[in-house]
Amino acid sequence: MYTYDGEDVFVLDGHVHWWDASKENIKHEGGEQFIRCFYDYHTGFTPEERQWSLEEYRKYDKDRMVRDMFGDGHADMGLLQPTYLNEFYTEGFNTIDRCAQLAEDHPSRFIVNGRFDPREGEAGLKELERQAEEFDVRGAKVYTAEWRGDSKGWRLDSEESFEYLEKCAELGIKNIHAHKGPTIRPLNRDAFDVADIDDAATSFPELNFVVEHIGLPRLDDFCWIAAQEPNVYGGLAVAAPLAESRPRKFGEIMGELLFWLGEDRILFGSDYAIWEPEWLIEAVMEAEMTPEQREEFGVELDLEVKKKIMGENAARLYDIDIERQKEILRGDGVSEEFGLEEQYARTASADD
């Protein structure tokens, strides 16, 4: 576990991937453009000494991911978010079946989310049922700018989408994670617009809508929607690296989020492997708001708030008892491999 100022912080990384963007898997020029855009984000925000080469970035193995996240990376658990992009990649970019391999190997460390695309019609509804039955998913990642045939995106507030959201509610898939962030080449900027969250969240109060990337660059739009929709949450993936490269900007973003949403509706995410959690968690935990920002927004980014953001809020959404989970993690294979038993034993003793 990550320790800050003498206190242990449980980290549930709410946004991670295990992708395959190898040249062998790319079937459309969009696949190459997509991974190179990811790589530009990686090199643009990652400290130089921590940057990967493009070739190792295209496809990484399970062992590296487990080491980067848990052995070196301070995270205790990770939430796998599928992104299919079947128009670009022969076997898909980051599918639920691929992600499930990680969860099968390390069931105490990974949570697998499902996904849906309402343009798939009846077949997609049956696939959603399969995901719920086979993988017991409690959340779904949606990528509204994904291409399909001649279509370059879809909306969460459409009639077809509502049919899928009804199915999610029926199946107990209660957490809907929507990518609403920066454009990734060659996808359409407007298809990532956050506006469709509004009606969807109003219409399905029994579901939680986690807006991944907090709507950037449409932060104001997101905050105004989230302020009136209590079932809307903000995922910090993409915003989090600013804690390292632009700390004042990060303080401003956190001020806005804490002012409008409060400390209980913000979730940390590294966006691995765009960025590694080791340096990213350290940067976020060290982040501070300026005195002027604290005065303007009337909020604090203190340790108790950070504990909620780093893991407690996500654990609540996914029904994870953190103290019980610590006991499980103390005895799992990852702790044995990386010598983590003592730190989980320490936290258990402290809690007693």
N, C-alpha and C positions, 0 to 999 in steps of 0.2 A: 504494500500500500504506500501511497505517497504521504510523506510526512511534512507538514508545514508548521513552523513555529511550535514544534513539540507535539502537535496533534496529528492524528492519522485522518486522512481524507479518502473516503471510498469513491473510486472513479468508475463510473459506467459510461464508457465512450459511446455516445449515442449515434455515431455515424461512421461506419467503417465498411470497406469493400474488399473483396478478393476477386480481382478482375483478370481478364485475359485479353490484352490488346496486342498480342504477338502478330507479326506480319502474316503468319499462316492463318490466323483467325479473321483477318480483315478482308471483307468482300466488297467494300464500297469505299470510295475516297473519303467519305465522311468519317469512316472509322479511323483513318490516319489523322485527319484534321482534329478529331475529337481527342485522341490521346496526346497529340502535340499541344493542344490547348490546355489540357490537364497539366502537362509537363511545364508549360509556361507559368502556370500558377505555382507549381512546385518550386521552380527555380526563382521565381519572383519574390517569394516570401520565405523560403527555407534558408537558414544561415548557410553560407557557402560551404563550410566544412561538413555539413550534414546532407548535401545534395547527392542524389542518385544519378547515375548515367541514364540516358534515355533507354538503352537496351534492357537494363535491369528493371527499369520502371514499367516497361511494357507488360511483363509477366513475372511475378514473384511466387515463390513456393510457400506452402503452409508453414514450414518451419521458420522461415524468415518472418512471416507475419506474426506468429505466436511470440517469437523472441522480441520483435520490435514493439509489440503491444504490452506484453506482460513481463518478459524477462528484463528488458531495458526501459520500457515505456511508461511505467507508473500506473497503467490502467489495471483495473481488477476484472472488468468484464467489457465486452464489446457487442454492440447492436449492429448486425449485418443488414445492409440496405441494398436489395437487388436493383440493378439497372440493366434492362435487357438489350436495347439497341439492336434488335434483330435485323434491321435494315442495313446495319453497318458491319456486323460481326456474324460469321457463319454459325458459331456455337453460342452466340450471345456474349455480351461484355461481362456481365456479373449476375448470373442467374441464381435463383433460389436453390436449384439442385446443386450447383457448384458450392454455394455458401453452406448448404447443409452438410457438406463433407467436413467442414471445420467444426460445426456444432456437434456432429457425430463423434469426432475425435476428442473434442473438448466441451462436453455438455454443460459443465459448470461455468465456462468462460464466455460462451457465445450464445446470443439470442438471434434467431433467424426471423426476419420479417418476410412477408409475402409481397406480392405486387399485383396490380391489375391495370388493364387498359380497356376502357369501355368500347373501343372500336372493334374488339374481338368478339362482341356479341355473345351468343349463347355458349360458344366454346370457351370463352373467357370466364364465364360464370362457373362452368364446370371445373375449369382449371383452378379457380379460387377455392372451390370446395375441396379439390385434391390437396391444395396447399394446407388448408385448415386441418384436414384429416391426417395427412401424412406427416406434417411438420409442426402441428399444433401452434400455428402462428397467431400472435396476439396483436400484430400490427401489419401494415402494408405500406410500401413505398410506391408513390406514383410520380411519373415523370411526364408532365403534361406537354412538353415540347418534343417528345420522341416522334420520329417519323414513322409512318405506316402507309405504304403505297404512295398515293398522291397527297395524303394528308400530312401536314407538318405540325400537328398539335391538336389538343383537345382541351375541354374545360371541365373543371370539377363541378360546376353548377349546371351542367347539361342534363337533359332528361336521361340520356344513356348512362351518364356517370351516377346519377341518383339511384338507378337500378342496382348498380354495383355497390354503392354505399349501403343500400338496404340489405344486400346480401352480406356485407361485412358485419352489420349489426346483428343479423340473424346468426352468423357463424361465430360471433364473439371476437371478431377482429376489430378491436375498439380504437386502435391508434393509427391514424392515417397520416403518414409522413409525406408531405408534398414538397418536391424541389421547387422552390420559388426564390431563385437567386440569380447570380450573374449568368449571362449567356455563355454557352460553350459552343464553339464553332463546330459544325455549321448550323446549329439549331437556331430556331427563331426566337428572338428576344421577347416578342409580345406573347408567345405561348408560355412563358414563365411568369407572366404578370400575376400578382398576388390577388387581384380583385375577385377571382372566382371563389376564394376561400370564404368570403362573406356569406353568401347565400347557402353554401354547403354547410358551414358551421351552424347557421341559424336553423337549417332544416333538419339537422341530425345532432341534437344536443346530447344524445347518448354516446356520441363518438368524440374522440379528441383529435384535433387537427394540429399536427406539429409542422410548422412552416420552416422547412430546412433553409438555412442561410438567411433567415429573418427578412426575406423579401429583397435583400440587397440587389440593386441599388435603390429599391423602393421602400426604404426603411420607414418613412413617414406613413405611407399607405398601410404598411403592415401594422404599425403601432396603433393607428386609428381603428383598424378592424379588430385587432386583438383586444383593445380597450373595451369594446362593446360585446365581444364574444368570449365568455369565460372558458369555453372549451378550446380556445386557440392558444398554442404554445409556440415559443421561438427556439429553433435549433441554431447553435452558434457556429456550426461548421462554415468555413470561409471567413467569418468575422473574427474567429479566435486568433489566426496568425497576426492580425493587426496588433495584438498585445505585444508582439516582439518588434515588429517593424515600424508601427505607428502607434505608440502607446497612448498618446493624447486622443487620437481618433478612437481608439478602442474604449477609452474612458467615456468619451462622448456617447458612443453606441450603448455602452452599458447603462449610462445615465438615462438614456431614452427608454431602454427596455425595462429598467427597474421602476421608472416613473409611471409608464403606461401599463405594464403587465404585472409588476411585482416580482418578488424573488422566487415564487413558487412555480412560475411558468417559463423558465429558461433552462435549456438543456445544453450541456457541453457536447461537442463532437469534434473529432480531429480530422474527419474526412480522409482517414488513412486509405490508400497510400499516397494521396496527394501530399499529406504531411504526416510526419511521425509524431506520436503522442508524447515522446520523452521531452523534447524541447518545448513542445506546444503547451503541455500541462504546466511545466515550470513557468512559462511566460504568463499564462493566464493566472496562475496562483500568485505570482509576484506583482500582477497588475494593480494599479491604484488609480483612483480618480483624483484629479487636481482639487485643491480647496475650492476653486471657483466652480468646478463642476458639481461638487458635493453641495455647495450652497445653492446653485441654480436648480438642480433637480431635486434636492431635499432627500437624497438617498445615500446609503453607504454600501460600498463594495468590500465588506469585511469578511472575516474567515467563516462566520456562520452562513452568510449569504453564498459564499463560494462553495461551501460543502453541499448546499442544496443544488447549485448549478452543476457541480462536477459529478454528482451521482444520485443524490437523494430524490430529486424530482423525477428522474427517469425510472428509478427503482419503484417509486409509487405508481407510475403509469403502467409498469409491467409486473406489479404485484410481487415484488421481490422484498423479502424481509432481510435487510442488510446484515443484521447480527447473525441470523441463521446462515446467510450466504457466506459470511466470513469463515464459519466453521467448515462449510463444505469446501471452500477454496483452500483452507489450510491442509486438507488431505488429498487434494487432487494431483494429477500428474504434472501439471505446470509448476505448482509449488515445489514438487519434488525435483523437477528438472533444473529449476533456477534457484533453488535454495530459499524459497519464500516462506517456509513453514513457520520460522521464528517470528516474522513480523505479524502473521495472522494470529499466532499464539499470543503475541504481545497485546494485540488489540483486543483479543477475547478476554485476556486477564484484566486489562484496563476497564473493559465494560462490566466485568463482574464486580 
